[in-house]
Amino acid sequence: MKLQTIYINTIMLFSSLAMLSSCIKSTDGFIPKSVSIRYEEKGLADVLAGEKNLTLFNQAFTRLSLAGQLSENTGYTIFAPTDSAFNAVGITAQLISSMPVSDLRKLITLHIAMGAVDKPALENTITGVGLNTLNQDTVPTANNGTTIRVTQIYARMGGSVYLNGDAKGAVKTIIKASNGFIYPISGTIKQFDSRTLLDAIKSDPELSLYYEAVIIGDSVRQAGLGFEDKSITDVNILENATSFMPTVLAPTNKAFLDAGFNTVDDIRQFATSGYVGYDLATGAYFEYSKLDSVLERHVLYRSGNLSANVRIFYSDLLNPAINNGVYNTYFGPGGSLTGIELKFQKPLIFSASGNDAYVKWTDDVVESLLRIPRDSPGNPPVLNHNLSNGTLIKVDKLFYPAVK
């Protein structure tokens, strides 16, 4: 039975994001409910076959027999690279015909998302909306079992369509079908680097002091806690974060040296220079070390209280709405620690000039805005890494002291 009318309730569709609603003011315009829209009579497969600038995507779609996987009673969203976009990366009709089916499936199914997502759903959001795709893998689990891992992509519209943080061109016409939408895009979607945040930090010589600082911070916090709780360590978060995916503005060795931390011992001395533990008067909250407070200023959206499916990409920092007091503020790890006593809890303030993001990280009027470095489009990532469990952006500035 063909769908005559599909109702897209964005809040229900992205229920994981609704967990944040109590933390965001109504004026922030998070993801509102979309209005009902009447669709064309043809299904996505038939509509795709008739699009003259999507012939290569349709060729791949047809070779994989994907039409049979799209139910007429279920909504889908296809982000289809145009023929010119495929040609730009060397994907031709001949290559699509000869490419191993497994490789072709990985490429194409990443562009087909579950759920019919209309334009308002992608425009009225601060960060990318997480969408499950048809890209799936069977992965091993404990006890010699297996499970299905579904690949997600993150989509947002703001002048351009942003997919996994990358601009894929302005979409002049969104193509409607009886069971979803087709967004013609100007590039293919990049998969995330399979490494974790911790992997990327440990393997980068320019971040060696940052890594040592993380280790020291964890050690001092565990000592103040009085018992071992690995779940609240930064190492654990950087390695295993899944329900929330932090963005780390990782200070380089230059950043530490410029701030006067010349050795690991300098960092350790700073971390132990004040009391760390439950407050002596009431025991109602935990006092973090000065080092914790400095390091956590570099982390966006890391909170046990806000564990929704959110990722913040470099392109999101260009959006003024990022300064909503939620995504640009660190709230503490929560977990077994009751209460929060970071030394510096003021939000970071982001702004944009052209394609560059800037951050104001201090109350000191003498300090100028810090430009956040970005990789040149099309070049391999060196400064900005979209990883399996978060985003890492290298900065040559240690946010210290954060407040004067």
C-alpha positions as CSV (number, residue, x, y, z in Angstrom):
1,M,0.0,0.0,0.0
2,K,1.5,3.3,-1.0
3,L,1.6,6.1,1.5
4,Q,-0.7,9.0,0.7
5,T,0.5,11.1,3.6
6,I,3.5,10.7,5.8
7,Y,3.7,12.4,9.1
8,I,7.2,13.3,10.3
9,N,7.4,13.9,14.0
10,T,11.0,15.0,14.3
11,I,11.0,14.9,18.1
12,M,9.8,11.3,18.1
13,L,12.1,10.4,15.2
14,F,15.1,11.6,17.1
15,S,14.0,10.6,20.6
16,S,17.5,10.3,21.8
17,L,18.0,14.1,21.2
18,A,14.8,14.9,23.1
19,M,16.6,14.2,26.4
20,L,18.1,17.6,26.1
21,S,14.9,19.5,25.9
22,S,14.7,20.3,29.6
23,C,18.2,21.9,29.4
24,I,17.5,24.1,26.4
25,K,15.4,27.2,26.5
26,S,12.3,27.2,24.3
27,T,13.8,30.1,22.3
28,D,16.7,28.1,21.3
29,G,14.7,26.5,18.4
30,F,16.0,23.0,18.9
31,I,14.2,20.4,16.7
32,P,10.5,21.3,16.4
33,K,7.8,19.0,15.1
34,S,7.6,19.0,11.3
35,V,4.3,19.7,9.6
36,S,2.5,17.0,7.6
37,I,3.5,16.9,4.0
38,R,1.8,15.2,1.0
39,Y,4.2,13.2,-1.1
40,E,4.3,12.2,-4.7
41,E,2.8,8.9,-5.8
42,K,6.0,7.2,-6.9
43,G,8.4,5.4,-4.5
44,L,12.0,6.3,-3.9
45,A,13.3,3.7,-6.3
46,D,11.1,4.9,-9.2
47,V,11.8,8.6,-8.5
48,L,15.6,7.9,-8.3
49,A,15.5,6.2,-11.7
50,G,14.0,9.2,-13.3
51,E,16.6,11.8,-12.1
52,K,19.0,12.7,-14.9
53,N,21.8,13.9,-12.7
54,L,21.8,10.9,-10.4
55,T,22.3,8.2,-13.0
56,L,25.5,6.8,-11.3
57,F,23.9,6.6,-7.9
58,N,20.9,4.9,-9.5
59,Q,23.2,2.4,-11.3
60,A,24.8,1.4,-8.0
61,F,21.4,1.3,-6.3
62,T,20.1,-1.0,-9.0
63,R,23.2,-3.2,-9.0
64,L,22.8,-3.8,-5.3
65,S,19.0,-4.5,-5.6
66,L,18.3,-1.9,-2.9
67,A,14.8,-1.2,-4.1
68,G,13.7,-4.4,-2.5
69,Q,15.0,-3.2,0.9
70,L,13.0,0.0,0.9
71,S,9.5,-0.7,2.2
72,E,6.7,1.5,0.8
73,N,5.3,1.8,4.4
74,T,8.6,3.0,5.9
75,G,10.3,6.3,5.4
76,Y,13.8,6.8,4.1
77,T,16.1,9.6,3.3
78,I,18.7,9.3,0.5
79,F,21.6,11.6,0.3
80,A,22.6,10.9,-3.3
81,P,25.9,12.2,-4.7
82,T,25.3,13.7,-8.2
83,D,27.0,12.3,-11.2
84,S,29.5,15.2,-11.2
85,A,30.2,14.5,-7.5
86,F,31.0,10.9,-8.2
87,N,33.1,11.8,-11.2
88,A,35.1,14.2,-9.1
89,V,36.3,11.3,-6.9
90,G,36.9,8.9,-9.8
91,I,33.7,6.9,-9.5
92,T,32.5,6.2,-13.0
93,A,29.9,3.9,-14.6
94,Q,32.6,1.4,-15.4
95,L,33.9,1.4,-11.8
96,I,30.4,0.9,-10.4
97,S,30.0,-2.1,-12.7
98,S,33.3,-3.7,-11.8
99,M,33.7,-2.8,-8.1
100,P,33.3,-5.7,-5.6
101,V,29.7,-5.8,-4.4
102,S,30.8,-5.6,-0.8
103,D,32.8,-2.4,-1.4
104,L,30.0,-0.9,-3.4
105,R,27.5,-1.7,-0.7
106,K,29.6,0.0,2.0
107,L,29.8,3.1,-0.2
108,I,26.1,3.4,-1.2
109,T,24.3,2.2,1.9
110,L,26.1,4.9,3.9
111,H,24.0,7.4,1.9
112,I,20.6,5.9,2.7
113,A,19.1,6.7,6.1
114,M,16.2,5.3,8.0
115,G,13.4,7.8,8.5
116,A,11.9,10.4,6.1
117,V,13.7,13.5,7.2
118,D,12.3,16.8,5.8
119,K,14.0,20.2,5.5
120,P,12.8,21.7,8.7
121,A,14.1,18.7,10.7
122,L,17.6,19.4,9.4
123,E,17.5,23.2,9.6
124,N,16.1,23.6,13.1
125,T,18.9,21.8,14.9
126,I,22.1,23.1,16.5
127,T,24.2,20.1,15.7
128,G,23.9,17.2,13.2
129,V,21.0,14.9,13.6
130,G,22.1,11.3,14.1
131,L,20.5,8.9,11.5
132,N,20.8,5.2,11.3
133,T,21.7,4.0,7.8
134,L,21.4,0.8,5.8
135,N,25.2,0.4,6.3
136,Q,25.5,-2.5,8.7
137,D,28.3,-4.9,9.8
138,T,28.3,-8.1,11.8
139,V,30.8,-7.7,14.6
140,P,31.9,-10.2,17.3
141,T,30.9,-9.9,20.9
142,A,31.9,-11.6,24.1
143,N,31.3,-15.4,24.4
144,N,31.9,-15.9,20.7
145,G,28.7,-14.2,19.7
146,T,28.0,-11.6,17.1
147,T,25.8,-8.5,16.8
148,I,24.7,-6.1,14.1
149,R,26.4,-2.7,14.2
150,V,24.4,0.0,12.4
151,T,26.4,2.9,11.0
152,Q,25.1,6.4,11.7
153,I,25.6,9.6,9.8
154,Y,25.0,13.1,11.1
155,A,23.0,15.6,9.0
156,R,22.3,19.3,9.3
157,M,21.3,22.1,6.9
158,G,22.6,25.6,7.2
159,G,23.2,27.2,3.8
160,S,24.8,23.8,2.8
161,V,23.9,20.3,3.7
162,Y,26.4,19.1,6.3
163,L,27.0,15.3,6.5
164,N,29.4,14.0,9.2
165,G,30.5,17.6,9.6
166,D,31.4,18.2,5.9
167,A,29.6,20.6,3.6
168,K,28.1,18.9,0.7
169,G,26.6,21.8,-1.2
170,A,23.4,23.8,-1.1
171,V,20.4,21.6,-2.1
172,K,18.2,23.6,-4.5
173,T,15.5,21.0,-4.8
174,I,14.7,18.3,-2.3
175,I,13.0,15.5,-4.2
176,K,9.9,14.0,-2.6
177,A,8.7,10.5,-3.0
178,S,5.8,8.5,-1.5
179,N,8.2,7.0,1.1
180,G,10.8,9.6,1.7
181,F,13.2,12.2,0.4
182,I,16.2,12.4,-2.0
183,Y,18.8,15.1,-1.3
184,P,21.2,15.5,-4.3
185,I,24.6,16.3,-2.7
186,S,28.0,17.5,-4.1
187,G,30.2,14.9,-2.5
188,T,30.3,11.5,-1.0
189,I,30.0,10.9,2.8
190,K,33.2,10.3,4.7
191,Q,33.2,7.5,7.2
192,F,34.7,8.3,10.6
193,D,38.3,7.4,11.5
194,S,38.0,4.1,13.3
195,R,40.4,5.2,16.1
196,T,39.1,6.5,19.4
197,L,39.9,9.9,20.9
198,L,42.5,8.2,23.2
199,D,44.1,6.5,20.2
200,A,44.5,9.8,18.4
201,I,45.9,11.6,21.4
202,K,48.4,8.9,22.3
203,S,49.7,8.6,18.7
204,D,50.3,12.3,18.2
205,P,53.7,13.5,19.3
206,E,52.4,17.1,19.4
207,L,49.9,16.0,22.1
208,S,52.3,14.1,24.4
209,L,52.0,16.7,27.3
210,Y,48.2,16.7,27.0
211,Y,48.2,12.9,27.3
212,E,50.4,13.0,30.3
213,A,48.2,15.7,31.8
214,V,45.2,13.5,31.4
215,I,46.9,10.6,33.1
216,I,48.0,12.9,36.0
217,G,44.5,14.4,36.3
218,D,43.0,10.9,36.6
219,S,45.5,9.8,39.2
220,V,45.0,12.9,41.4
221,R,41.2,12.6,41.1
222,Q,41.2,8.9,42.0
223,A,43.4,9.6,45.1
224,G,41.0,12.3,46.2
225,L,38.0,10.0,45.7
226,G,39.5,7.5,48.0
227,F,38.7,4.4,45.9
228,E,39.2,3.4,42.3
229,D,36.4,4.2,39.9
230,K,37.7,3.9,36.4
231,S,34.3,4.9,34.9
232,I,35.0,8.6,35.7
233,T,38.5,8.7,34.4
234,D,39.3,10.8,31.4
235,V,41.1,7.9,29.9
236,N,37.9,5.8,30.0
237,I,35.9,8.6,28.5
238,L,38.4,9.2,25.7
239,E,38.5,5.6,24.9
240,N,34.9,4.4,25.4
241,A,32.5,7.3,25.1
242,T,29.5,6.2,23.1
243,S,26.3,7.6,24.4
244,F,27.7,11.0,24.2
245,M,30.6,11.9,21.9
246,P,32.7,14.8,23.2
247,T,34.6,17.3,21.1
248,V,38.0,17.9,22.5
249,L,40.0,21.1,21.7
250,A,43.2,19.4,22.4
251,P,46.1,21.7,23.6
252,T,49.4,20.9,21.9
253,N,52.8,20.8,23.5
254,K,53.3,24.4,22.3
255,A,50.2,25.4,24.3
256,F,51.5,23.9,27.5
257,L,55.0,25.4,27.0
258,D,53.5,28.8,26.3
259,A,51.5,28.6,29.5
260,G,54.7,27.9,31.5
261,F,54.3,24.1,31.8
262,N,57.7,23.0,30.5
263,T,57.8,19.5,32.0
264,V,55.5,16.7,33.2
265,D,56.6,17.6,36.7
266,D,55.3,21.1,36.2
267,I,51.9,19.7,35.3
268,R,52.0,17.3,38.3
269,Q,52.9,20.1,40.7
270,F,50.0,22.2,39.4
271,A,47.6,19.3,39.8
272,T,48.5,18.7,43.4
273,S,48.8,22.3,44.5
274,G,45.3,22.4,46.1
275,Y,42.9,20.2,47.9
276,V,41.1,17.5,45.9
277,G,38.3,15.4,47.4
278,Y,34.9,15.7,49.0
279,D,34.4,19.1,50.6
280,L,35.5,18.9,54.2
281,A,32.5,20.8,55.6
282,T,29.5,18.8,54.3
283,G,30.8,16.2,51.9
284,A,28.1,17.3,49.5
285,Y,30.3,17.9,46.5
286,F,33.7,16.9,45.1
287,E,36.4,19.5,44.7
288,Y,38.4,18.9,41.5
289,S,42.0,19.7,41.0
290,K,43.1,22.9,39.2
291,L,44.4,20.7,36.4
292,D,41.0,19.1,36.0
293,S,39.3,22.5,35.7
294,V,41.8,23.6,33.1
295,L,41.6,20.4,31.0
296,E,37.8,20.2,31.1
297,R,37.6,23.8,29.7
298,H,38.8,22.1,26.4
299,V,35.9,19.6,26.3
300,L,32.6,20.3,24.7
301,Y,29.5,18.5,25.7
302,R,30.9,16.0,28.2
303,S,28.4,15.3,30.9
304,G,26.8,12.2,32.5
305,N,23.7,14.3,32.8
306,L,23.3,14.9,29.1
307,S,24.0,11.5,27.5
308,A,22.2,12.0,24.2
309,N,23.3,11.1,20.7
310,V,25.1,14.3,19.9
311,R,28.3,15.0,18.0
312,I,29.8,18.5,17.6
313,F,31.8,19.0,14.4
314,Y,34.0,21.9,13.4
315,S,31.3,23.2,11.1
316,D,28.9,23.3,14.1
317,L,31.2,25.8,15.8
318,L,30.3,28.3,13.1
319,N,26.7,28.2,14.1
320,P,25.9,31.0,16.6
321,A,23.3,28.7,18.2
322,I,26.1,26.6,19.6
323,N,26.4,29.1,22.4
324,N,23.2,27.8,24.1
325,G,24.8,27.1,27.5
326,V,24.6,23.4,26.9
327,Y,26.8,22.3,24.1
328,N,29.5,25.0,24.9
329,T,29.7,24.2,28.6
330,Y,31.3,21.3,30.5
331,F,29.1,20.1,33.4
332,G,31.3,17.5,35.0
333,P,31.4,13.7,34.7
334,G,28.7,12.9,37.2
335,G,28.9,9.2,37.8
336,S,29.7,8.3,41.4
337,L,30.7,11.9,42.2
338,T,27.9,13.8,43.8
339,G,27.9,17.5,42.9
340,I,30.4,19.5,40.9
341,E,33.1,21.8,42.0
342,L,35.2,22.8,39.0
343,K,37.2,26.0,39.4
344,F,36.1,27.3,36.0
345,Q,32.6,26.6,34.8
346,K,31.9,29.6,32.5
347,P,30.9,28.6,29.0
348,L,33.1,29.0,26.0
349,I,31.8,31.5,23.5
350,F,32.2,30.7,19.8
351,S,32.0,33.0,16.8
352,A,32.7,32.7,13.1
353,S,34.4,34.7,10.4
354,G,34.0,33.1,7.0
355,N,34.8,29.4,7.3
356,D,36.9,29.9,10.5
357,A,35.7,29.4,14.0
358,Y,36.9,31.5,16.9
359,V,36.6,31.0,20.7
360,K,36.6,33.3,23.7
361,W,37.8,31.2,26.5
362,T,38.4,33.8,29.2
363,D,36.9,36.9,31.0
364,D,40.2,38.7,30.5
365,V,39.5,41.6,28.1
366,V,43.1,41.7,27.1
367,E,43.0,38.2,25.6
368,S,41.9,38.2,22.0
369,L,39.7,35.7,20.3
370,L,41.5,32.4,19.5
371,R,41.2,31.2,16.0
372,I,40.5,27.4,16.0
373,P,42.7,25.8,13.3
374,R,41.0,23.9,10.5
375,D,42.2,21.6,7.8
376,S,42.0,22.8,4.2
377,P,39.1,21.1,2.4
378,G,40.1,18.0,0.5
379,N,43.3,17.5,2.4
380,P,44.0,14.6,4.8
381,P,43.0,15.5,8.4
382,V,45.9,16.9,10.4
383,L,44.3,19.3,12.8
384,N,40.7,18.1,12.9
385,H,39.8,14.4,13.4
386,N,36.3,13.0,13.3
387,L,36.9,9.7,15.2
388,S,34.7,6.8,16.2
389,N,33.7,8.3,19.5
390,G,34.1,12.0,19.1
391,T,35.9,14.9,17.5
392,L,39.5,16.1,18.2
393,I,40.7,19.5,17.2
394,K,44.2,20.6,17.9
395,V,44.7,24.1,19.4
396,D,48.0,25.9,20.3
397,K,46.4,27.4,23.4
398,L,46.0,26.1,26.9
399,F,42.9,27.7,28.5
400,Y,44.7,28.8,31.6
401,P,44.0,30.7,33.7
402,A,40.4,30.4,32.4
403,V,39.0,33.3,34.6
404,K,40.9,36.2,36.0
